[in-house]
Amino acid sequence: MNVLIDALIGVRNLLHGNLIFGVGALLLAGFVGGKFAARLKLPTISGYIVAGLLLGPSILNVVPDHIVESLAPVPHIALGLIAITIGSEFRIAKLRKTGRNILIITTVQLLATFGAVAVALRVFGAPLPMALLLGAIASATAPAATVAIATELRARGPLVSTLFGVVALDDAFAITLFGFVMAFASAMVVGAGGLGPLAMILHPLREIAVSVAIGLLFGYVVHRLIVNRKSNNEIIVIVLGFVLLTSGITISIHVSPLMANMMMGFALVNLSPKNSRVMRVLEPLSPPIYAAFFALAGTELDIRTLAATGVLGVAYLVARAAGKYGGAYLGAVAAHESAITKKYLGLGLLPQAGVAIGLILVLQDTAAFTHLPYMGQMVNIVLASILVNEIVGPPLAKYALEASGSARRRSASGGTRT
């Protein structure tokens, strides 16, 4: 056994600095981890994250720190695809049907979560920039787990319609909030240069406005280039190229790549119905990019310092859950929703994954925040929260759909079959 272990360590050391080997190891380990998670009826991305954790510097060190740093563009690519997909959900005709109620609920629960987390972290001693940034990241919800469970249970009804509307809007609103908070926190960290309160407020608004303008402009350009094209391969090349171009330009001029790519998706789907095929064409690219994305995020989780999150980690988890559930309840009250929606809606909003990971990794890659002494702690808090919420969130969402009577799929024994 010792001989085998020594041989494996020798192979690891031989390939330790090989970037290509590291990417391959992350992809394959993510695949295995995803399959294992699926067998345990957990989200696939939880398996990706755990696989990255195992291969990362804190455990096996198959993918060491310098390879993780070399793969820094991966989060921007993945988050660009996530953002353009979110933007494509915002067809103007669909927004008119979505209605005032969903806008009210989304806004209230988003701000309640942001406020609850930021205040809780400040109470337990977190620096103000850290509290604000983590509050903004906490507001993001992962729609995939909730939507998948509702589909499996064939859930229908007012609660499901409202839940789908809120999770569709939530990440877009979270990205907007994060862009504003990030710019504001950056001014606090690097110094406002003598600017007054008004200038500090206008600075993030300028960043958001520039990001929106770039996204809409590039969305129009992409629309003109692809609207009459028949070849899916050509569409993939054009769209992916502009996602990377948009991200590169916005990062270079220090505005939001998330907002810009989201607005590019928004422009595409609203300029022509033909452009809705873009998301279907891009779909084959998602599995490898997302597997690498989530596995890479797992490598960022340092279990040696995870315990150091301590009270702040617990405060983040508890405050986020309270903000999501309480905010959804208050939003449903303000929107005059039914008692069932008030009671169960918040339970479907706890999962947190892709956008939150992307936000913390983008934050880590931003010059103003890279050298913050608490950056590592922030990464660990977010990733630990994601692991917990991706395990606890889906069962709670399932319970909410079953207990509310929204589930339509029944087992022979009369219970809901899953």
C-alpha positions as CSV (number, residue, x, y, z in Angstrom):
1,M,0.0,0.0,0.0
2,N,2.9,2.4,0.9
3,V,4.5,1.6,-2.5
4,L,1.2,2.5,-4.3
5,I,0.8,5.7,-2.3
6,D,4.4,6.7,-3.1
7,A,3.9,6.0,-6.8
8,L,0.7,8.2,-6.8
9,I,2.6,11.0,-5.0
10,G,5.4,10.7,-7.6
11,V,3.0,11.0,-10.5
12,R,1.3,14.0,-8.8
13,N,4.7,15.7,-8.3
14,L,5.7,15.0,-11.9
15,L,2.6,16.7,-13.3
16,H,2.3,19.2,-10.4
17,G,3.0,22.3,-12.6
18,N,1.3,21.2,-15.8
19,L,-1.6,23.6,-16.6
20,I,-3.1,21.3,-19.2
21,F,-3.1,18.4,-16.8
22,G,-4.7,20.6,-14.1
23,V,-7.6,21.5,-16.4
24,G,-8.1,17.9,-17.4
25,A,-8.0,16.8,-13.8
26,L,-10.6,19.4,-12.8
27,L,-12.9,18.5,-15.6
28,L,-12.8,14.7,-15.0
29,A,-12.9,15.0,-11.2
30,G,-15.9,17.4,-11.6
31,F,-17.6,14.8,-13.8
32,V,-17.1,12.1,-11.3
33,G,-18.1,14.3,-8.4
34,G,-21.3,15.4,-10.3
35,K,-22.3,11.8,-10.9
36,F,-21.7,10.9,-7.3
37,A,-23.7,13.9,-6.1
38,A,-26.6,12.9,-8.4
39,R,-26.6,9.4,-6.9
40,L,-27.0,11.1,-3.5
41,K,-29.8,13.2,-5.0
42,L,-27.8,16.4,-4.5
43,P,-27.2,19.1,-7.1
44,T,-24.5,18.3,-9.6
45,I,-22.6,21.5,-8.9
46,S,-22.1,20.3,-5.3
47,G,-20.1,17.4,-6.7
48,Y,-18.1,19.8,-8.9
49,I,-17.2,22.0,-5.9
50,V,-16.3,19.0,-3.7
51,A,-14.1,17.6,-6.5
52,G,-12.3,20.9,-6.8
53,L,-11.9,21.0,-3.0
54,L,-10.3,17.5,-3.0
55,L,-7.9,18.4,-5.9
56,G,-7.1,21.8,-4.6
57,P,-4.2,23.1,-2.6
58,S,-5.8,22.5,0.8
59,I,-6.1,18.6,0.4
60,L,-4.4,16.7,-2.4
61,N,-2.8,19.6,-4.1
62,V,-3.1,18.1,-7.5
63,V,-4.1,21.5,-8.8
64,P,-1.8,23.9,-6.9
65,D,-2.1,27.6,-6.3
66,H,-0.2,28.8,-9.4
67,I,-2.5,26.7,-11.7
68,V,-5.6,28.1,-10.0
69,E,-4.2,31.6,-10.7
70,S,-3.5,30.7,-14.3
71,L,-7.1,29.7,-14.7
72,A,-8.4,33.1,-13.6
73,P,-10.1,33.8,-16.9
74,V,-12.5,30.8,-16.5
75,P,-14.8,32.5,-14.0
76,H,-15.2,35.5,-16.4
77,I,-16.0,33.2,-19.3
78,A,-18.5,31.2,-17.3
79,L,-20.1,34.2,-15.7
80,G,-20.4,35.9,-19.1
81,L,-22.4,33.0,-20.4
82,I,-24.5,33.0,-17.2
83,A,-25.1,36.7,-17.5
84,I,-26.1,36.6,-21.2
85,T,-28.5,33.7,-20.4
86,I,-30.1,35.7,-17.6
87,G,-30.5,38.7,-19.9
88,S,-32.2,36.5,-22.5
89,E,-35.0,35.8,-19.9
90,F,-36.1,39.5,-20.0
91,R,-38.3,39.7,-23.1
92,I,-40.3,42.9,-22.9
93,A,-43.5,41.0,-23.6
94,K,-42.7,38.5,-20.9
95,L,-41.9,41.3,-18.4
96,R,-45.3,42.9,-19.1
97,K,-47.0,39.6,-18.1
98,T,-44.7,39.0,-15.1
99,G,-46.5,41.8,-13.4
100,R,-46.0,44.2,-10.6
101,N,-46.2,41.6,-7.8
102,I,-43.1,39.7,-8.9
103,L,-41.2,42.9,-9.1
104,I,-42.2,43.9,-5.6
105,I,-41.4,40.5,-4.1
106,T,-38.0,40.3,-5.9
107,T,-37.0,43.8,-4.8
108,V,-38.1,43.4,-1.2
109,Q,-36.5,40.0,-0.6
110,L,-33.3,41.1,-2.4
111,L,-32.9,44.2,-0.2
112,A,-34.0,42.4,2.9
113,T,-31.3,39.8,2.4
114,F,-28.6,42.4,1.6
115,G,-29.6,44.4,4.7
116,A,-29.8,41.4,7.0
117,V,-26.4,40.0,6.0
118,A,-24.6,43.3,6.0
119,V,-26.0,44.3,9.4
120,A,-25.4,40.9,11.0
121,L,-21.7,40.9,9.8
122,R,-21.2,44.4,11.1
123,V,-22.6,43.5,14.5
124,F,-20.1,40.6,14.7
125,G,-17.2,42.8,13.8
126,A,-16.7,42.6,10.0
127,P,-15.3,45.6,8.3
128,L,-17.9,47.7,6.5
129,P,-16.6,47.0,2.9
130,M,-16.7,43.2,3.7
131,A,-20.2,43.4,5.2
132,L,-21.6,45.3,2.2
133,L,-19.9,43.1,-0.5
134,L,-21.0,39.8,1.2
135,G,-24.5,41.3,1.7
136,A,-24.7,41.9,-2.1
137,I,-23.4,38.4,-2.9
138,A,-25.9,36.9,-0.4
139,S,-28.8,38.3,-2.4
140,A,-28.2,36.0,-5.3
141,T,-30.3,32.9,-5.7
142,A,-29.6,29.8,-7.8
143,P,-32.7,29.1,-10.0
144,A,-31.6,25.8,-11.4
145,A,-32.2,23.7,-8.3
146,T,-35.6,25.1,-7.6
147,V,-36.8,24.9,-11.2
148,A,-35.5,21.4,-11.6
149,I,-37.4,20.2,-8.5
150,A,-40.6,22.0,-9.6
151,T,-40.3,20.3,-13.0
152,E,-39.7,16.9,-11.5
153,L,-42.8,17.2,-9.3
154,R,-44.8,18.7,-12.1
155,A,-45.7,21.5,-9.8
156,R,-48.3,24.0,-11.0
157,G,-50.2,26.9,-9.5
158,P,-49.8,30.5,-8.3
159,L,-46.9,29.7,-6.0
160,V,-44.9,28.1,-8.7
161,S,-45.6,30.9,-11.2
162,T,-44.5,33.5,-8.6
163,L,-41.4,31.4,-7.6
164,F,-40.3,31.0,-11.2
165,G,-40.7,34.8,-11.8
166,V,-38.7,35.7,-8.7
167,V,-35.8,33.3,-9.3
168,A,-35.6,34.6,-12.9
169,L,-35.4,38.2,-11.9
170,D,-33.3,37.7,-8.7
171,D,-29.9,37.1,-10.2
172,A,-30.3,40.0,-12.6
173,F,-31.2,42.3,-9.7
174,A,-28.4,40.8,-7.6
175,I,-25.9,41.6,-10.4
176,T,-27.2,45.1,-10.5
177,L,-26.9,45.5,-6.7
178,F,-23.5,44.0,-6.7
179,G,-22.2,46.4,-9.4
180,F,-23.4,49.3,-7.3
181,V,-22.0,48.0,-4.0
182,M,-18.7,46.9,-5.6
183,A,-18.1,50.4,-6.9
184,F,-19.1,52.0,-3.6
185,A,-16.9,49.6,-1.6
186,S,-14.0,50.2,-4.0
187,A,-14.2,54.0,-3.3
188,M,-14.1,53.1,0.4
189,V,-11.1,50.8,0.1
190,V,-8.8,52.8,-2.2
191,G,-10.1,56.2,-1.0
192,A,-12.6,58.5,-2.6
193,G,-9.9,61.0,-3.5
194,G,-11.7,63.8,-1.6
195,L,-15.0,63.1,-3.3
196,G,-18.2,64.0,-1.5
197,P,-21.1,61.7,-0.8
198,L,-22.9,62.7,-4.0
199,A,-19.8,61.9,-6.1
200,M,-19.5,58.5,-4.3
201,I,-23.1,57.7,-5.3
202,L,-22.7,58.9,-8.8
203,H,-19.5,56.8,-9.4
204,P,-21.2,53.4,-9.3
205,L,-24.2,54.8,-11.3
206,R,-21.7,55.8,-14.0
207,E,-20.2,52.3,-14.0
208,I,-23.6,50.7,-14.3
209,A,-24.6,53.2,-17.1
210,V,-21.4,52.5,-19.1
211,S,-21.8,48.7,-18.6
212,V,-25.4,48.9,-19.8
213,A,-24.5,51.0,-22.8
214,I,-21.7,48.6,-23.9
215,G,-24.0,45.6,-23.5
216,L,-26.8,47.2,-25.5
217,L,-24.4,48.3,-28.3
218,F,-22.7,44.9,-28.6
219,G,-26.1,43.2,-28.4
220,Y,-27.2,45.3,-31.5
221,V,-24.0,44.4,-33.3
222,V,-24.3,40.7,-32.6
223,H,-28.0,40.9,-33.7
224,R,-27.0,42.4,-37.0
225,L,-24.3,39.7,-37.5
226,I,-26.4,36.6,-36.7
227,V,-30.0,37.4,-37.3
228,N,-30.0,36.0,-40.9
229,R,-27.3,33.3,-40.4
230,K,-28.2,29.7,-40.8
231,S,-25.0,28.1,-39.5
232,N,-25.0,27.3,-35.8
233,N,-21.2,27.1,-35.8
234,E,-20.9,30.6,-37.1
235,I,-23.4,31.8,-34.4
236,I,-21.4,30.1,-31.6
237,V,-18.1,31.8,-32.8
238,I,-19.7,35.2,-33.1
239,V,-21.6,35.2,-29.8
240,L,-18.8,33.6,-27.7
241,G,-16.4,36.0,-29.3
242,F,-18.5,39.0,-28.2
243,V,-19.0,37.6,-24.7
244,L,-15.2,37.5,-24.3
245,L,-14.8,40.8,-26.0
246,T,-17.4,42.4,-23.8
247,S,-15.9,40.9,-20.6
248,G,-12.4,42.0,-21.6
249,I,-13.3,45.6,-22.5
250,T,-15.4,46.1,-19.3
251,I,-12.8,44.6,-17.1
252,S,-10.1,46.8,-18.6
253,I,-12.1,50.0,-18.1
254,H,-13.2,48.9,-14.6
255,V,-17.0,48.6,-15.2
256,S,-19.2,45.5,-14.8
257,P,-18.8,42.6,-17.2
258,L,-21.8,41.0,-15.6
259,M,-24.1,43.8,-16.4
260,A,-22.8,44.3,-19.9
261,N,-23.2,40.7,-20.9
262,M,-26.7,40.6,-19.3
263,M,-27.7,43.6,-21.3
264,M,-26.3,42.0,-24.5
265,G,-28.6,39.0,-23.9
266,F,-31.5,41.4,-23.2
267,A,-30.9,43.3,-26.4
268,L,-30.6,40.1,-28.5
269,V,-33.9,38.5,-27.5
270,N,-35.8,41.8,-27.8
271,L,-34.4,42.8,-31.2
272,S,-35.7,39.7,-33.0
273,P,-37.5,36.5,-32.1
274,K,-34.9,34.6,-34.2
275,N,-32.2,35.5,-31.7
276,S,-33.8,33.2,-29.0
277,R,-31.9,30.4,-30.7
278,V,-28.7,31.8,-29.4
279,M,-29.1,30.2,-26.0
280,R,-29.9,26.8,-27.6
281,V,-26.8,27.1,-29.7
282,L,-24.6,28.0,-26.7
283,E,-26.0,25.2,-24.6
284,P,-23.4,22.5,-25.7
285,L,-20.6,24.8,-24.4
286,S,-22.1,25.0,-20.9
287,P,-21.2,21.5,-19.4
288,P,-17.4,21.7,-19.7
289,I,-17.2,25.4,-18.9
290,Y,-19.5,25.1,-15.9
291,A,-17.7,21.9,-14.7
292,A,-14.4,23.7,-14.8
293,F,-16.0,26.8,-13.3
294,F,-17.5,25.1,-10.2
295,A,-14.5,22.8,-9.7
296,L,-12.2,25.8,-9.9
297,A,-14.4,27.4,-7.3
298,G,-13.9,24.4,-5.1
299,T,-10.2,24.7,-5.2
300,E,-10.6,28.2,-3.7
301,L,-12.1,26.6,-0.5
302,D,-9.3,26.3,2.0
303,I,-10.4,23.9,4.7
304,R,-7.4,25.0,6.9
305,T,-9.0,28.4,7.2
306,L,-12.6,27.4,7.0
307,A,-12.9,27.2,10.8
308,A,-11.6,30.8,10.9
309,T,-14.8,32.0,9.4
310,G,-16.3,31.1,12.8
311,V,-19.0,33.5,13.9
312,L,-19.0,35.5,10.7
313,G,-19.7,32.3,8.6
314,V,-22.6,31.4,10.9
315,A,-23.9,34.9,10.9
316,Y,-23.8,35.0,7.1
317,L,-25.8,31.7,6.8
318,V,-28.4,32.6,9.4
319,A,-28.9,36.2,8.2
320,R,-29.2,35.1,4.5
321,A,-31.8,32.5,5.3
322,A,-33.7,35.0,7.5
323,G,-33.4,37.7,4.8
324,K,-34.6,35.4,2.0
325,Y,-37.6,33.9,3.9
326,G,-38.6,37.1,5.7
327,G,-38.1,39.3,2.7
328,A,-40.2,37.0,0.5
329,Y,-42.9,37.0,3.2
330,L,-42.9,40.8,3.5
331,G,-42.8,41.2,-0.3
332,A,-45.8,38.8,-0.7
333,V,-47.7,40.8,1.9
334,A,-46.9,44.1,0.1
335,A,-48.1,42.5,-3.2
336,H,-51.3,41.1,-1.6
337,E,-50.4,37.5,-2.5
338,S,-52.1,34.5,-1.0
339,A,-51.4,33.0,2.4
340,I,-49.8,30.0,0.7
341,T,-47.4,32.2,-1.2
342,K,-46.5,34.1,1.9
343,K,-45.7,31.0,3.8
344,Y,-43.8,28.9,1.3
345,L,-42.2,31.2,-1.3
346,G,-39.1,32.0,0.8
347,L,-38.2,28.3,1.1
348,G,-37.6,28.1,-2.6
349,L,-35.1,30.9,-2.6
350,L,-32.3,29.5,-0.5
351,P,-30.2,27.6,-3.1
352,Q,-27.1,29.7,-4.1
353,A,-24.5,28.7,-6.6
354,G,-23.2,30.0,-10.0
355,V,-23.7,33.7,-9.8
356,A,-22.5,33.9,-6.2
357,I,-19.4,32.0,-7.0
358,G,-18.8,34.2,-10.0
359,L,-19.2,37.3,-8.0
360,I,-16.7,36.4,-5.3
361,L,-14.2,35.2,-7.9
362,V,-14.6,38.4,-9.9
363,L,-14.2,40.3,-6.7
364,Q,-11.1,38.4,-5.9
365,D,-9.7,39.2,-9.3
366,T,-10.4,43.0,-9.0
367,A,-7.4,45.1,-8.3
368,A,-9.0,47.2,-5.6
369,F,-9.9,44.1,-3.5
370,T,-7.2,41.6,-4.3
371,H,-4.9,42.4,-1.4
372,L,-7.6,42.9,1.3
373,P,-6.5,41.0,4.4
374,Y,-10.0,39.5,4.7
375,M,-10.4,38.4,1.0
376,G,-9.6,34.8,1.8
377,Q,-12.1,34.7,4.6
378,M,-14.8,36.2,2.3
379,V,-14.2,33.5,-0.3
380,N,-14.5,30.8,2.3
381,I,-17.7,32.2,3.8
382,V,-19.3,32.3,0.4
383,L,-18.2,28.9,-0.7
384,A,-19.1,27.3,2.6
385,S,-22.5,29.0,2.4
386,I,-23.0,27.6,-1.1
387,L,-22.2,24.1,0.0
388,V,-24.7,24.3,2.9
389,N,-27.4,26.0,0.9
390,E,-27.0,23.6,-2.1
391,I,-27.5,20.7,0.3
392,V,-30.3,22.2,2.5
393,G,-32.0,24.4,-0.1
394,P,-33.3,21.8,-2.5
395,P,-35.1,19.6,0.1
396,L,-36.7,22.8,1.6
397,A,-37.9,23.8,-1.9
398,K,-39.3,20.3,-2.4
399,Y,-41.1,20.5,1.0
400,A,-42.6,23.9,0.1
401,L,-44.0,22.6,-3.2
402,E,-45.4,19.5,-1.6
403,A,-46.8,21.2,1.5
404,S,-48.4,24.0,-0.5
405,G,-50.3,21.5,-2.7
406,S,-48.5,22.6,-5.8
407,A,-46.9,19.2,-6.6
408,R,-48.8,17.1,-9.0
409,R,-46.7,14.0,-9.2
410,R,-47.9,11.4,-6.7
411,S,-46.7,8.0,-5.7
412,A,-48.8,4.9,-5.4
413,S,-48.9,5.3,-1.6
414,G,-50.4,8.7,-2.0
415,G,-47.4,10.8,-1.2
416,T,-45.5,12.9,-3.7
417,R,-43.1,10.8,-5.7
418,T,-39.7,12.2,-6.3
